[in-house]
Amino acid sequence: MRFLNMLGVIILICVIGLAFFLPFKQAFVFTETRSENPNFFYLPVEEERDFQIKYTHSIHKSDVIESYRITKDAKIQLVSMVYEDLAIGMPGYAEEGQTFEEKDGMYKLSYDDEIINSFTLLVANIDMDLIFQYGQMEYDLKQLLERSKSYEFKVKKLSLYEQLKGVKMND
């Protein structure tokens, strides 16, 4: 009898341990790069699969809106980029697998099927917008992340332990 009680306690501890360390909650994750002990910041993914990053181009001083979609296997699909000025970092034509159009003074570069695992985002130390839009919410990355640092951005599942270790961006 005592052995069964002890076995039950061991099984319970294993189940709790698994639940604590098993990744289950999908999130947008921003992880510091170039750091020995990188901090990471996260925003839980809900049902909505589309998101945008909106920023003010540092030279043109005009808004750029990049649209993305989370794929079924948690990769990032590039959907489009909309902007008002060409040159210096803003393409004026489409390459293979892309469509370029101009309408009402705005340019739109759409991607047919461009999928990536992650990308690096620099939070420049300049006073221009850098906004993450998801659902009906906007998150000012210049306020939530540290300026002059780079972050790897990806979508991944987090364990309860990782959620406690990271910084939740919508609290």
N, C-alpha and C positions, 0 to 999 in steps of 0.2 A: 504494500500500500504506500509506504513511504517513497519507494522508487517511482511509482506512478505520479505522485505529487511533484517530486523533483523533476521528472521528465516533462510534466505539464508546465512547470515554471521555465524550464529551458526552452521549450517550444514557444512559449509566450514571449520570452526575451528575444528569441530569433525573429519572430513575426514583427515585434515592435522595431527591432533593429532594421529589418528589411524595409518596413514602412517608412522609417526615418531616412534611409539612404537610397531608396529606390526612386529614380526620377519619374515623375508622373504629371507635373503641371507645366504645360507649354508656356514659354515666355519669350518676349523680346529681351535680349541680353546685350548689354554694353560692357565689355571687359577692357580695362586699361591695358594698353600695350606698352612695351619698353619699361616694364616695372618688375622688380624681383618678387614683390608681393602685390599682385594686381587686385584692385578692388573691382567689383562688378555691381552693376545696377540693372534692375529688371522691371519689366512691366508685364503682368500676366496677359496672355492671349485669351480672348473670349471667343465668341462664335464668328465675329467679323474676320475675314481673311485679308482684306485690303488695308494698306496703310500708306502714308506719305511722309516724305521729309521735305520741308519747305525752308529755303534759306535765301538770304540776300547775297547776290554775287558781289564779292568784295571790290571788283573793278567797275562793273557796269552799274552797281547800286540798284539792281532790279531783282525782282523775285524769280526764283527757280523752284518748280514743284516737281519732285520725283515721285512717281507712283509705283508701288510694289504690291505683290500678292504672295501670301504664304502658300506653298504647294502642299499636297497631301503628305509628302515625306519631309516636311519642315524645312524645305529649302526656300530661297528667296527668288521669286520671279520678277524681273524688271518688266514693268508694264509700259511706262512712258515718262517723258521729261518735257515739261512745258516751260518756255522762257520767252523773253521779249527782245533780247539782244544777241546778235551773232558775234563770232570771233572769240578770242581769248577764252578758251575752255568751253565754248558753246558751239556745237557742230552746226554747220549750215547745209548739210546733206546727209543722206542715209547711206549706210553701208549694207552689206548683205545681211538679210534677216531683220532689217529695220525699214520703217516708213517715215518719211519726212514730209511735213506739210506746214503751210503758212496760212493763217486765217485771222483776219481782224488785227493785224499787227503782232500776233503771237505765233511762236514756232512750236511745233510739237514733233518730238521724235518718239516713235512707238517701236517696241521690240516685239518681234514675232514669237520667239520662244527662248529668251535669254534667262538662264537659271544659274544662280550662284549659291555657294554655301554660306558665304559671309562677305563683309567688306569692312574696310577701315574708314572711320569717320574722325576727322580732326575737328576739335572744338577750338577754333581760333580765338585768340585774345583780341578780338575786334568787336566793336559795338554794332553788330548786325545780326539779324534774325537767324536762328537755327531752331526750327520747330519740328517736333515729331507729332504727326496727326494720326490718331487711331480712334475709330468709332466716332463719337461726337466730341472727343476731347483733344486738346492741344497741350503738348508738354514742351516747355521752353528748355531745350537742352543746355543753353548757356547758364541757366539757373540750377539745373539738376546735376550737371556733370562739371568737372573742373576744366577751366579754360587752359589752353596751351597743351592739352593732352590729346592723345589719339586713343580711340576705342575700337576694338573689334566688335562689329555688330552681327548678331546671328539670332536665329530662332532655335531654341532647344528646350528640352524638358528638364525641369529642375526638381531635385528631391526636396523634402522638407528641410533637411540640413542646409542645402544650398540656399533655400529661400531665407532661412534665418541668418545665414552668413552674409548674403548680399543686401543691397539697399533697394527696397521696393520704391518705385518712382511715383506711385499714385496714392500714397498714404498722406 
